[in-house]
């Protein structure tokens, strides 16, 4: 997946897709990739209406923006980093209502020499 540049993620992010084996909306759950907002996590965690979500790690993206600005202002090339896609299901969410991947703060602090 690549960003659209509008800050809303991929163009496909708001579409709904049938879950495997689904026969339509009635009585089925949907695969709804999106930004992983708290309501999406609640639907996924409850097992109702939505089987999974693809969250955007907004805090991590903020740190990446700062890193890219630092690189640009110091005349360095862009990092080229693309965050990996993370699919949240009830089985791997741990009851969370947002996605904040571990380790990126430490990695950026190391890059910045802190």
C-alpha positions as CSV (number, residue, x, y, z in Angstrom):
1,X,0.0,0.0,0.0
2,X,1.2,3.5,-0.7
3,X,0.0,6.8,0.6
4,X,-2.3,8.9,-1.5
5,X,-0.7,12.1,-0.4
6,X,-3.9,13.4,1.0
7,X,-3.2,11.9,4.5
8,X,-6.1,9.5,4.2
9,X,-4.2,6.4,3.2
10,X,-4.8,4.3,0.1
11,X,-7.8,5.1,-2.0
12,X,-9.2,1.6,-1.2
13,X,-9.3,2.3,2.5
14,X,-13.0,3.1,2.7
15,X,-14.3,0.3,0.6
16,X,-15.9,-2.7,2.1
17,X,-15.0,-6.2,1.0
18,X,-16.8,-9.5,1.8
19,X,-15.0,-11.6,4.3
20,X,-14.0,-15.0,2.9
21,X,-17.0,-17.2,2.6
22,X,-19.4,-14.4,3.1
23,X,-22.7,-14.3,1.2
24,X,-23.4,-10.6,1.6
25,X,-24.1,-8.0,4.3
26,X,-27.0,-9.9,6.1
27,X,-25.5,-12.1,8.7
28,X,-21.9,-11.7,7.6
29,X,-18.9,-9.7,8.7
30,X,-17.0,-7.4,6.4
31,X,-13.4,-6.9,5.8
32,X,-13.0,-3.1,6.0
33,X,-9.5,-1.8,5.6
34,X,-9.3,1.8,6.9
35,X,-7.5,4.0,9.3
36,X,-8.1,1.8,12.3
37,X,-10.0,4.4,14.3
38,X,-11.3,3.4,17.7
39,X,-14.8,2.5,16.4
40,X,-13.2,0.1,13.9
41,X,-11.2,-1.5,16.7
42,X,-14.4,-1.8,18.8
43,X,-16.3,-3.5,15.9
44,X,-13.3,-5.9,15.3
45,X,-12.9,-6.6,19.0
46,X,-16.6,-7.3,19.5
47,X,-16.7,-9.7,16.5
48,X,-19.6,-7.9,15.0
49,X,-19.9,-6.4,11.5
50,X,-16.1,-6.2,10.9
51,X,-13.5,-8.9,10.9
52,X,-10.3,-6.8,10.6
53,X,-9.0,-3.3,10.1
54,X,-5.7,-1.9,8.7
55,X,-4.8,0.9,11.1
56,X,-2.6,3.9,10.3
57,X,0.0,4.4,13.1
58,X,-0.4,8.2,13.3
59,X,2.1,8.8,16.0
60,X,4.8,6.9,14.1
61,X,3.9,8.8,10.9
62,X,4.5,12.0,12.8
63,X,7.9,10.9,13.9
64,X,8.6,9.9,10.3
65,X,7.6,13.3,9.0
66,X,10.0,15.0,11.5
67,X,12.8,12.7,10.4
68,X,12.1,13.5,6.7
69,X,12.1,17.2,7.4
70,X,15.4,16.8,9.3
71,X,16.9,15.0,6.3
72,X,15.6,17.6,3.9
73,X,16.9,20.6,5.9
74,X,20.3,19.0,6.3
75,X,20.6,18.2,2.6
76,X,20.3,14.4,3.0
77,X,18.3,12.1,0.8
78,X,14.8,11.0,1.9
79,X,14.8,7.8,3.9
80,X,12.5,5.9,1.5
81,X,10.9,4.2,4.5
82,X,7.5,2.7,4.0
83,X,5.7,1.4,7.1
84,X,4.7,-2.2,6.9
85,X,1.0,-3.0,6.7
86,X,-0.5,-4.3,10.0
87,X,-3.8,-6.1,10.0
88,X,-5.7,-6.1,13.2
89,X,-8.1,-8.8,14.1
90,X,-9.8,-9.7,17.4
91,X,-7.2,-12.4,17.8
92,X,-4.2,-10.0,17.7
93,X,-5.6,-6.7,19.0
94,X,-5.3,-7.5,22.7
95,X,-8.4,-5.4,23.2
96,X,-6.6,-2.2,22.0
97,X,-8.4,0.7,20.4
98,X,-5.4,2.0,18.4
99,X,-2.2,0.8,16.8
100,X,1.0,2.2,18.0
101,X,3.8,-0.1,16.9
102,X,6.7,-0.6,19.3
103,X,10.3,0.5,18.8
104,X,10.1,3.4,16.4
105,X,10.7,6.1,19.0
106,X,13.9,4.4,20.1
107,X,15.0,3.9,16.5
108,X,14.5,7.5,15.6
109,X,16.2,8.7,18.7
110,X,19.2,6.6,17.7
111,X,19.2,8.0,14.2
112,X,19.0,11.6,15.7
113,X,21.9,10.9,18.1
114,X,19.9,11.3,21.3
